[in-house]
Amino acid sequence: MQADIPRVVIAGTHSGCGKTTIASGLMAALVARGITVQPFKTGPDFIDPSHHTLICGRPSRNLDVCMMGETGIRRTFAAASTGADIAVIEGAMGLFDGMKGSDTASAAHVARILKAPVILVVDAHAVSRSIHAVVRGFRDFDPRVKIAGIIYNRIGSDRHRQMIAEEEFVPALGWVPRQPESEVKSRHLGLLMASESPAMQTYGRVISETCDLDRILGVARAAPPLNVPAPVAQKTHAARHRPVIGVARDAAFCFYYQDNLDRLARAGAELRPFSPMADTEPEVDALYIGGGYPELHAEPLERSRCRQFIREREEAGMPIYGECGGLMYLSGSLEADRTYEMAGVLPARAVMTKKLQALGYVKGAFGNRPGLWTGTVAIRGHEFHYSRIECDPEVRFAIRLGQGAGIGNGNDGLMEYSTIGAYTHAYFTDAFCRRFVAAAAAFKKTAGKH
């Protein structure tokens, strides 16, 4: 089937050129015009999509070839764009930067898959005529990628703009001046989350004043029809039979792929957000605790009675799945500025480090071990953390990795009872979701007998 979705990739020459600010500002400017924008981000990032989602009022989706495959890219893109007037896709890193120095999973790769024109963000700070050599190189590097226009960022003055414009040969669609007061601050895992900084939202005014929105819309509307796979069939489940999976959603746990949540719902789960920092005992049949910043919120996590609730449910056999920050929280303790008591579900302690411990894609599989509710299913994902896990002797692991660091020695997915905690931020398969939901349903049935 074909889909006629106006779309554009906002890519950069390199990380730090300002593409996230400009892409988010463009989304805000279009929304201010009354245009419905569906946002996307290439790669495995969680933080930039949080800004997109807040701005557009629609969940931003990741488009990652390594985790999703090309068919998955098209399917997610088409399904998420339903009802939108335009799709704006923010690229990761430089336009042609892919996995291990290759083209694979680069923004250019995604642009080719989606037949999407590219608007290139170029940092013009401290350069004038020489910038055209950069633009020409990007334009000619891969003829399969259509660079339809340039947004020049960090323009110093009108004279600076004039010097660049004198030899323009790729259409300039924007001249954005330096805006140091609007920059979003960063921490060890990237920019601040959208809930922590409103700067991206306010940048829409800057883009409206300095970029040609009508021409940008024209670029997006010129994208050719896209062949997309048929949508995945949706199953219906009676509400009273749907097991409830509690999803940790607060300042400490905020890293989730929207596709994962959708797949769990499609597999038959009701998803119910809860906060491990709050003194609450959610009525749930399973728990999914994603990544985030437990190290920044260790004190309220330690104080919360939710720790005791989770220990009790673990001992009762509730299925619990935690990843990265969730793994750290499920451990016995977390060592940051001091040692904090955590949920104490997994026989290990988490230790924050000053150096990056792992960064990259992960491939592996869940093993078929007694009591392991996942069964033997493949796992793909990404890892990025500044911590390590020190395990007790004689621990068991659920995942064996063929690629990636995991917890150590090719192992990930520390397990205890029906709880699994992994460093991998997994892109869930349908098979994994069916097993997770089935385990939640089995616990719901068992718990209902008592």
N, C-alpha and C positions, 0 to 999 in steps of 0.2 A: 504494500500500500504506500501511497505517497502523502507527504505532509508539506504544506506550504506555510512554513513558520518563518517570519522575519527574524534574522539572527545576526549577531556580530560577535567576534572574539576581540576583547581588549587585551592585547599582549604587550610585553615590554622588551626592551633590548637586554635587560638584566634585572636581577633582583635589586630592589631599592630605587628603581627609576620613578616610582610613584604610581604604578599601574593600579594598585589596590585602591588608593585614594581616588584616582580618576574614574575607575570602573564603578566604585560605590557612589561617587558624586554624580556620574552619568545616570545611574539607576534612580537616584533621588531626584534629579532634574526631570527625568521622564515621568516619574510618578507624580511630581508636582503638576505636570501637564495633564494629568488624568489618564495616563497610559498605563496599562497593566503590564508589568515587567516580570518575567520569570528569570531569576538569577541562577547562575551556575559557576562552579570553580573547577578548573582542571587540577588533577592531582589529589592527594589524600588529606588536604588541609581541612581543619575544623574551624579555625578562627575567622578567616575572611568570610566564610559563609554565614557566620553569626551576624555580621554587619549587613550582608545582603538581605538576610531574612527580615531583620528589623526594618530595613528601609522599604523593602518591596511588599511586606505583608504576605509573602509566599515562601515556603521553605526553599532555601538554596540547596542545590544538588551538586554532589561531586561527580565529575566525569573523569574517571581514571582507567586508562586502557589496561594497565597491569592487573588491576583487581576485577574489572568488569568485562574486558574484552570489547571488540568493536561493536558486536551486536548489542551488548549490554549498554554501551554508550548511546546508540541510536534509540534503543527502547526506553531508557530512562529519560532521554532528552524529549522524545515525542510525548510520552505520557505526562511528564511534568509541565510541558509547555501548553497543554490543553487549556483553552480559555484565556491565554495570554496574548497580548498584542505584539510583543517582541521578546526575544530571549537575548540576554546579555551574559556572555561567558567570559569570566576573568581567567586569564592564563596564569600559569605558575612559572616562576623563574624567568629566564629569557625565552623568547619565542621558540627557539630550536633546541632548548635544553631538555633532554629526555633521560631515561634511565641509563646509568653507567656511561654517560657521555654520548649516548646514541640518540636517535630521533624518537624512539619508542616512548610513548606516553607524554611527549612534549605537547605544548599548546598548538604547535604546528600540526602535529599528528591528529589531534582532536579536531582542528579546523578542517583538515582534509576529510576526515570521517563524516563530518556534518556539512561539508560543502559550504563552510561559513567564511565570509570575508573577514579580514583582519584589519583592525585599526591599531597601529603601532604607537605606543607611548615612548617618547624619546626624551631623555634628560638633557636639557639644553644649557645647564649650568656651566659657565666658564668655557663655552665653545660657541662659535658662530658658523663660518663657512665650512669648517671641517665636518660639521654634523652631516652634511650631505653625503660624504663618503660612507658614513655609518648607514644612512638611509638607503643608499644605493646597494650596499652590501646585503642588507636585509631583504630588499626587494628582489634582488637577483639570485639569492642563495638557493632557493628552492622554487622553481617556476610553478610547482603544483599548489603553492600557497599564494593566495591573492591578497596583497597588502593594498587595501583600498584607500587608505588615508593615514595621516600622521597627526598625533596630538603632541605638540611640543610642551614639555613641562619645565617649570622653574625658569621661566623667562624673566630676565632682570629688568627690562625697560622697553619702551617703545622703540628706541634705537636698536636694541638687541634683536627685537622681533624683525625690524626692517632689514637688518643685515642678513638674517637667515632667509627671509622671504624673497630676497632679490634673485636667488637661484633655485627657487622651489621647483621640483619636478614631480613629486608625489603630492597630491592635494593635502593641504594643511586644513584640518578640521577643528583645530583648537590651538590656542596660545595661552597657556595657563601660567600665571605669574607665581613666583615663590610665595608660599603661604605657611611659614613656620609655625604660626599660632594654631593652625588647623591640623597639624600632624598628630597621629595617634602614637602614644608611647608603646614601647615593647618590653617584654620580659623574656625569660629563658626559652620559652616555647613559641615566641612570636609576639604579634600585636596583642594589646588588651582586647578582651572580648567586647562585643557590642554593648552588653549591659554595663560595662565599666567606663565607656567613653562615647559621647554623642558626636564626636568630631566628624565622623563619616557622613552623618545625616546632614550636618550643616554645610557640607561641601557641595551640595546640589546647587546652591546659589552661585558659587564660584564657576561651576561648569556651565550653568545657564548663561552667565555673563561672558564667558571666554571661549566657548565652543559653539559650533554651528549645529544645533540639534536637528534641524531639518535635513541637513546633508547627511548626518549620521543615520537618521531614520531611513533616508534614501538608500544608503549603503546596505542596511539590514534588509530592507524590502527587496533589494535586487538579488538576494540569495536564491539560488534555484530550488525547485521542489526537491524534497529529500525522501529517498526510499527508506521506510522504517518497517521493522518487524510488526506483526500483529500484536496487539496488547495481550498481556498475560490474563488469562481468565480469572475472574474474581469469584471466590467461593463465598457463600453466605452461611453464617453460623447463628443459630438461635442465641440471643443474648444471655439467657440463663445457663447455657452450656459453655460459654466462652470462659476459659481460664484467664485470670488476671495476672499480668506480668507487671510488677512495679518497676518503673524506670527512674533511676536517681537523676533528678534534674534540679540543680541549684548551682551556686557559685563554685562549689568544689568539684562537681561532676557535670560537665557540659559538652563533652566531645562525643557526638553521635553522628553516624551517617544516616540521613533521612531514609535512604533505601532500606537500611536494616530495620528501622521501625515499621516501615510500610510492609516489609516481607513478614514480620512477626504478626502484624494485624491480618494480613492476607492468609496466613497459616491458621488463623482462628483465635488469636489472643486479643483480649482487651488490654490496652496499655494504660497504666495509671501512674502519673508522675508522683514522686514523693521526694522529700529532702532528708538525707541522712544526718544533716546538721540539726534538724528539728527534733523535738521530743515527741515523735509520733510513732505509731505502730500501724503501718498501712495494712489494709485488708487485701492481701495478695496471695497468689499461689506460686509465684516464682519472682526472682529479682534479677534485674539487669543493671549493673553498676558500671557505667562507662568511664572514660578517661576524664582528665581535667586537672585540677590543682588542689589535691588534698593537703599538700605541704603548706599551702597558704592559708588553709582553714583547719589546721590540725587541732587547734584548741577547742573550737565548737564541736568538731567531730568527736573529740575525746569526751566532752561533757555530755553529749547527747545520749539519751536512753535507747536510741535506735541501735546502738552497738549490742546491747543485751538482747533486743528483739531479734536481731539477725543471728546471733549465736543460738538462740532457742529454736528458731526456724531451721537453721542448718542441722541441728541435732535431730530434729523431727523429720528430716529428709527433704526439705524444700529445695528444688533446684535453684542454684544461684550462679550467675555468670558475671565475672568482673574482668575488665580489661584496663591495663596500665594503671591509671589512678585508682580504678576499682580494685585491682590486684593489691595495690599498696594499702588500701583501706581494709581489705579483708584479711591482711596479715596481722600478726600479733602486735606489732608496734611500728612506728614511723619515726626515724631519727632525722630531724631537721636542725633547728636552732637548739632543740633539746629533744628528749625522747618522749613521744606521745603514745598512749595506749590506743590501739585501733580495735577493729571488730573482733580480732582474735579467732577467726575462723580457719585460716590457713596457717600451717606450722612454719612460719618464717617471719622475718622482720625486714622492713623496707628502710633503706638508707639513702638520703639525698646526697648527691655528689656535685662537685663544681664543674666537672668535665662531662661532656656528652658521652653517654654509654652506648647508645645504639641509634642508628638512623638509616632507614631503608625499607625496601619491600620484604615481605615474609611469605614463604610458601611452606606448606607442611600438611599434616593430616592428624586427625584425632585417631587414637588407637582404640582397639576393641578390648577394653579392660573391664573387669567386673565392676558393676555399679556405675559405669560411665554412660550417661544418658544420651550422649551425642552420637554414639555408634561410630563406625569408620567412615567419616566424611572428610573431604579435603578442606583446607583452610587457606585463604589468601588474605593478605592485609598489609599493614604498615606499622613500623615501630619508630618511636622518637621519645627518648626519655633521658633525664639527668638523675637517675636513681639506679640502685641495684637491689636485688633481693637475696638475702642471706637465709638459706633454708636450713631447717633442722635435719638431722640425719634420718635416713630411711624414708624420705618423702616420695610421693608418687606424682608422675606427670601424665597429663592427658594428651599432649601434643608432641609429635616428633617433627622437627623442622628439617627441610632440605635446603632452605635459604633463610637467613636471618639469625639474629643473636638469641632472642627469647630470654628466658631466665638464665640459661647457661648450658654449655655442653650439648647444644642442639636440642634442648628440651624447653618446652613452654607449657603453660596450662597446669600449674600446680593444683592438685586436687585433694579434696578431703570430703568424705561423705558424698553429697550430691553437688558440691561447690567446686567450681573451676575458676581460677584466676590466672590470666595470661597477660604478658606485655603486648602481645599483638592486638592492634586495633583491626579486627577482622571485618572484611566485607562479607556479610552473611550470605550463604547459599540457601536456596529454598529447602534443601534437605536438612540443613542445620536448623532452620526455623521450624520445620515440621517436628523435629525431634525435641526441640526446646519446648514448644507448645504442648506436645504430647506428654512430656515430663511434668509440665505444670498442671495439665489436666489430670494426670494420675495422682499427683499430690492433692489436688483439690478433692478428688473422689475419696482418697484415703483419709484426709483431714475431716471430711464431712461425716465420717463414720463415728468420730469421737465427740 
